[in-house]
Amino acid sequence: VAADGETSTETLFLGRQDAMQRLALYSIASWVASRGVAADGEGLSVAEVACGTGRLNAFLRDNYPRCAMSATDLSPFYLEEARGHASRWESFYTRENGPGTVGSVSFAQANAEALPYETGSQDIVVCVYLYHELPHEARVNVSKELCRVVKPGGLVVWVDSVQTGDRPSLDGTLGNFQYLNEPHYPTYIKEDIAGIFTKEGMLPHEKHVASTSKCLSFVKPEA
């Protein structure tokens, strides 16, 4: 059941999952400040790819409530949960801040390798905890899509598990995560994620590591 997913992962990570997802906000905040975007996100288009049950989606809207938010996931069951989170968030936010204080939100079922967005249509594209679930070829294909849909000058934000070398003290046991039904994890922890994105012409923005997750972000060069 999709609703059980958050409970199981929060239990596995001892309550740290939400905090680790919020790593994405660091890179977004610095990019927003550098671009002169309105503090409430008005005029900003944000797409979350593989949104799961929508927990991060609510955190993004907490920080940029007037942005135009869109989200995709392959699972219709996760999307049902995500829509519920969004509805509850909007009810709370508008009750506290008044009607007309939130931007639009939309959800679509889609494979991350074939996103339903026009080329260069999104200011920010966020993808969290997807790549460790994918084989190498799919990681490359998803990266190409993230880079395609972001605007020139826009930001791609990627968050996932730490990899080999990020926390050297964990290197000896990091691969054991594969035994929790994660068959692609051994290749993931050795994957050059930054190399995949820079090969697509993206420019490195920031790196953050906290607990057992890390965030990489990239800016698409201006035309």
N, C-alpha and C positions, 0 to 999 in steps of 0.2 A: 504494500500500500504506500502511495507516495507520501502521505502524511506521516508515515513512520520514518521516512528517510532522515528528517532533521533530528529526530530523537536518537536514532542509531549513530549518526555521525557526531552529534554533540557528545554522546556517551563515549565514543571511541576517542575523541580528542579532548576529553575531560572539560567540556564546556568552552573550548577555545575557538570553535569554528567561526562564529560570528565575528569575533575580533580579528581572526586571520583573514576573513573575506574583506573586512574593512581596510586592509592594506591598500586596496585599490584607491581609496579616497585620498591618500597622500599625493600620489602623482596627479590625480585629477585636480586637486586644490592648487598645486603649483602651476599647472598648465592654465587653469582658469584665471589665476591671478596675472599671469603673463600676457593673457589675451584680452584683458579688460572686460571680461564677461560679467554681466550683472550677478550680484551675490546670490540672488534667488534662482539663477539659471534661466531667466527669461530669454528666449531666443536661441537656446542651446538644444541641439538634438543629440540624444544619447540612445545607443542601442546596446542591450545586453544579450550576448550570445550564450546559449546553454544556461538559461536563467534558473533552472531547477524549480524549486518551490517559491522562489521570489523573495527570499529573505534579503539578499543584497540589493535587489531592486528597490525595496522599501528604504534601505539605508541611503541609496543614491538620491531618492526623492526627498528624504529627510533633509539632505544637504542642498539640493537644487530643486525645490518644489515646483517651480514654474517651467522646468525644462520639458521638452517634448520627448517622452520616454517610449521606447519600444523594446520588446523582448521576444526572443525565440527560444524554443526548446523542441527537441525531437519527440519528447514524451507528452501525449495529451493529458496524462494524469498529473504530471508535474505542472503543466500549464493551468490545469484546473485549480491546483493549490495556489499557484502564483496569482491568478486572478482574484482569488479569495483574499490573499494578503494585500493586494493592491486596493481592493474595495474597503477593507477594514482600515488601511492606512488613510485613504482619502476621507473616510467618515470621521476619523479622529482629527485629522489635520484641519479639515474645514470647520469642524465644531470648535476648534481652538482658535482658528485664524479667520474664519468667515468664508462665505461662498466666493467662488471665482479666484481663489488663491493658489490653485494647483494647475499644472499644465496637463496636457493630454497623455494618455497611456494606451498602448495597444499591444496585443500578444498574437503570435503566430506560430503554428507548428512548422518547423523547418529543420532540415539537416544543416549543420554548421558548415558543411562543404558546399552548400548552394543556398546562400542567404537571399531572402526576398527583398533586398534593398537595392536601389539604384547605385551605380558607381559614384563614389564621391558624394554621398548624401548625408553622412553622419559626422557630427563634430567630434564625438567620443564613441569609441566602441570598446566594450568591456567583456572579457571572457575569463571566468573564474572556475577553477577545478575541473577542467575538461581534458586537458592534454594528457594527463596520466592514464586516462581511460582509452586512449587512442593508439593505434599503431603508427609507425613513423610516417607512412604515406599520407594518412589522414591528418596528422599534425601539420604537414606541409600544406595540404589542401585547405585546411581551415585557416591557416595563417594567410594564405593568398586571398581568401575571402575577406578576412578582417581588414587587410590592407586595401583591398579593392573598394570597400564600401565607405571607408573613412575619407573625409574631405582632405584636400591639400592643406597642410598646416594643422590638421586634426590629430587626435591622440588615440592610440591603441593601448589599452591597459590589460595586462595578462597577469593572472595570479594562479599559482598552483603549489604543489608540494616543493619543499627544498629538494635540491638534487645533490649528487655527489660533489663534495668540495664546499658546499654552502655552509655546512656545519660539520667540520671534520670529525668531531667526536661521535657523530652519528653514522659515519660512512660504513662502519663495520656491520651495522644492523639495518641500515636503511632499506636494503633490498627485501627484507622480510615482509614488507607490506604486500608484496605480490601474493602471499599466501592468504590474504583476505579477499580472494576472488578478484585480484587485480593483475591479470596476465601480462599487460603491457607495461607494468611498472618498471621491470628491469631495464628495458630500453629507454623508457622515459627519463630515468635518473641520469642517464649518460647523454641525453639529447642536447645538442647545442641550440637552445631556443632562441637566444639572441642572434645566432648565425642565420637561422631560418628567416627571421624578420629583416635583418639587414640585407640579406640576399634579395629581398623584395624591394629594396631601396629605402627602407625605413631608417630613421635616425634615432639612436639611443637617447632616451630622456632621463629616466631615473631607475634605480634599483633599490628595493627595500626588502629586508629579511626580518621576520619576527616569528618566534616560536618555530614551528615546523613548516612554515609557508614562506613564499617569496613573491614579490611583485616586480615585474619588468614592464616598462612603458616605452613607447616609441612614437615619434612624430613623423608624419608623412611630409616630405619636402613640399614647399610651395611650388606651384607650376612656374 
